[in-house]
Structure formats: C-alpha cells, structure tokens
Amino acid sequence: MKKIVIFSALLLTVTAASRAQADTLEMKDGRLLNGQYLGGTQRSIRFQIHSQVKVFPVQDVLALTFSSQPESRQGASGFPSQSSRAATPTPEASAHTKIKHELVLDPGAKISVRMLDSLSLDSSRKGDVFHGSLDSDVRVNGVTVLPRGAQVNGRVVRSEQRRNGATLAITLGEVRLDDQVIPLKTSNYMVQEKSSNVIDLDLSTLRIVKRVRDMRIPYQSVVEFKTLQAITFYQDQ
C-alpha cells in the first residue's frame, strides 16, 4: 500500500508501506480512521467511514495510507487518481467519477443560525454544546452548498463575569448533511454587557459589588457567524 504523509496543505510525500485491507487516515490528534479515500484537493480530503462521507481539512491530517494497488499516475490534486485504486470500481468510486467540479466556500462567508437551545450566562459553561439549524441557504457561485434547515452544532467558548462586565460567546463546530459531517471553524458570536449600577453588599467580605443581569442567547433567536477557513464541496454532473 501507499502512505501519503502530509506536512502542509501544499506538500505531500509518498512512501511505500505494507499491505492493508482498507485506507487509513491518521489525524494529528492521534486518531486512526479506517475507511475509503474518495478524493481530495490541496485543502481537504473526502473520506468514507462505514456509510458516512466526511470532509477533513488537510492541515488536520498527518498521514493517508492506501490499500495496495497497482502503481499509477497521480491526479491533478496531488493525490493518487481514483482510477488507480481498483481494477473494478466500487459503486462509491463510480459515483465519484461523476463529480463535475469543486466549489470552495471562502473564509469570511456568512452563516446564519437559528438557535434550537437557549443559553444564558448563569447556566451555560465553557465547553457546553448547543444545537441549531441554518436559517438560510449558503451558496457558492449561485449553487446551494449548505441548505436552509441543515443541523449545526456548536459550543460555548466564553461564559464569564468580571467586575467590569460579563461575556457570553459561542462558535460553530460542524454542520450535518444527511450522513455527512462537515467540520466548521467560524468566528464567535458574542454577547457582552457592562456592570449595572445596581450594587449589593457582600456580607461575607463586607464589600460593595456590582451585579450584571443574566444575559441570554434565546431559543429561536438568529445569530450570525463567519467562516475562518475555506470549505470545499463537490458538484455532481
């Protein structure tokens, strides 16, 4: 089999390795994922695990190991072409050959999300997960790549109260399309408030402290994020 070690989004090195029964994707966080490589670009890799097709950013991948196949030329993307993977293409491989071209959602694209959970400064903690759905289509060159209503998941990145005010901030982590999970890296949506003029006497310390009223990101509210990295999609013929 062949092993592609990924040093950066633009540098790929191919080395020989022993025979295996499935392609293996080695992630920089230590995970080893077994499945089938479906294609890739300089920015992302499409990899099927069981019945799920996932898109992984190249910068998160350490190595890609292929099952043993006859030597063949590489595709234009720098990865071995799909035709070199097997003498008789699988249904998944045949479907992949129908891809017309790739669509790239550039950094800075707006993503509007309708909240399906309610978050508050009092009850939400850093790391808590929230759920939502896309409030509008996300398009590239007039083509819808993320449809309205698609499920999104995110997390709380800040929930803190200080003397001069408080901050509640969230970010997106992924969007789900049928059986496909697409990782997202977005800007934060943030709610901030300065301390109010209401004061209390803290009996334990005999100090006067300011209070901040509870801040919320309500259920069914619409919040907006911006992508921080490119996401590649494929349009079938």
N, C-alpha and C positions, 0 to 999 in steps of 0.2 A: 504493500500500500504506500501511498504518498502522504507526507506530512508537510503542511504549509505552516511555517512559523511566522506570525505577524508581529513585526517590530513597530510598525506605524501604519497609518491609513494608506501610505504610498509605497511601502516596502514589504515585499513578500519573498521568502526564501523557501525553496522546495528541497526536502531531503528524503532519502529512502528510509523505510521502516518495515516492520514485519507485517504479515498478512492479518487482516481482521475481517469480521463479518459485517460491520457497519461503520459508517463515518463517525468520527468523534470530534466534538468541538470542545476545546479546552479553554475555559474562561480565566481571566486574570484574577477573579476572586476565588479560584480553586475548584470550581465546579467542572465536572466532566459530563458532557451531554452526548448521548448516543442517538443517532438518527440518520437522516439523509440530507446531504447538501443539495439545494435546489438552485443555487445561483448566487451571484454577488457582484458588487461594484467596489470601487475604491473606498466607499463609505459604509457599506452594510453587507450583511450575509443573510440569505434566506435559508433556514434550516428546519426540516420537518422532524418533529419528535412525536412518535405514535401518529395520531391523527391531527396534530396541531402544527401549523406552519408559523414559525416565529421569525422576526427580523431582529438581528443583533448588530449594533454598531461595531465597526471594525476595531475601534480603539478599546473595546471591552474584551476582545478575543486575543488569547495568547497563541493558540495553535489550532490548525484544522487538519485532521488526519483522515485520508481517504482509504476506502477498501481497495484491495489490489485490483487493478485494471490494466489493460494494455497501454503502453505509452502513447501519448497523442499530443498534439499542439495545444497550447493554452488559448483560452478565449480572450476577447478584447479587454475584459475587465481585469486580467492578470490571474484569474483562477482557471483551472482546467475546464475545458468546454464540456457541456452536458453530454455531448455525443460520445466523449471518450470514457464515460463511466460504465457503460454496459453494452454488450453486443445487441441485446434486445431491450429497448427502452421500456421502463415500467410505465403504468398509467400516469404517475406523477411526473415522470420525465417527459412524456409526450405532451402533457398539459403545459410544461414549462417551455417547450419549443414554440408554443403559440404566442409567447409574450412578444408584443409589438415594440414597446419601448418603455423606458423608465420615466417616472415622474418624481421630481425632487421638491419636497416642501422645504423651502429655505428657512434659515433662522430668522426670527422676527415675525413669523406668521402668527396671526391672532387665533386663539381657540376660546370660544365662549362655552361655558359650562353651567348647566342648571343643577344646583345642589340638591342631592337626594338625602342629605343628612344635615342636621343643624349643629353648628359648632359654636362654642362660647368660651370666653376667657376663663370662667370658673370651672367648667367641666372638661375642657379639652387640654391635652398634654402633648408635648413634643413627641412625634413618632406615631400619634394616633392616625388611623386610616379613615378616610372618608370616601363616599361614593357620589357619583353624579352622572349626567348624560350630556352629550353635545347638544347645545341649544341651536346650532346652525351648522350647515354643511361647511366642510373645509375643502377648498378647491385649489387645484394646480392647473394653470392654463385652461381654465374652464371645465376641468374634469373633477368630479367629486371623488376625493380620496378617503375622506372621513365623513360619513353621512350623519345627518342630524339624528339624535336618539342613540348613537353608539355609547356604550358604557365606558366610563372613565373612572379610574381610581387614583387617589392622591393621599397625601399625608400632611400632618401639621408639622411645620418646621420651626415655629416660634410661638410660644404662649407664655408670656412673662409680664410681670407687673413690677414697676420700679417707682421710686419716689416722684420722678418727673412725668410718669405716664405708663401706658401699657401698650403691648403689641400682640396681635394675633395674626399669624402668617401661614399660608398653605401653598403647596405646589402640586403639580400633577406628576404621576409616576408611570401610567400606562393607559392605553385605550384598547378595548376588546372589540374585534370584528368577527362575529361567529366564533370559530375555533382558533382565531389568530390573535396573539397578544403582541402589541406594538409598544416597546418602551418609549417613554417620553421624558425629555428634560426641558423644563419650562421655567419661566420667571415665577416669582412669588406673587400671590395676591395677598395684600396686607391691609389690615385694619389697625389704625393707631389712634390713641386718644391721650391728651394731656390730663394730668391730675385735675380733678374738680376742685371747686372752692369749699366743698363740704369737708369739715375736719372732725376727727374723733379723738378722744383721749384714751390712749392705750394704757389701761390700768396696770398691765404687767411691767411696763417700763416708765410710766408716768410721762410719756411723750405725746405731743400732738402730731397726728399723722393725717395725711390727705387720703381720700378714697377715690378710686376710679370705678365708675359704674360698670356693670358687666357688659362686655362687648360681645356681639354675636355676628355670625355669618348664617343667616336664617335658611331654613328649609325652603326650597323652590326659588331662592334668590339666584340671579345670574351673575357670575363672576368671569373675569377675562384674564387669560394668560397669554404669554408669547413664547414660542419655541426658542430654545437656546442652541439647538443643533439641527442639522439637516436630517430629514427622514425620507428614505427612498421607497417609492411604491412602483408597482408594475401594472401596466395596462394590457389586457389580453386583446388579441385581434378580434 
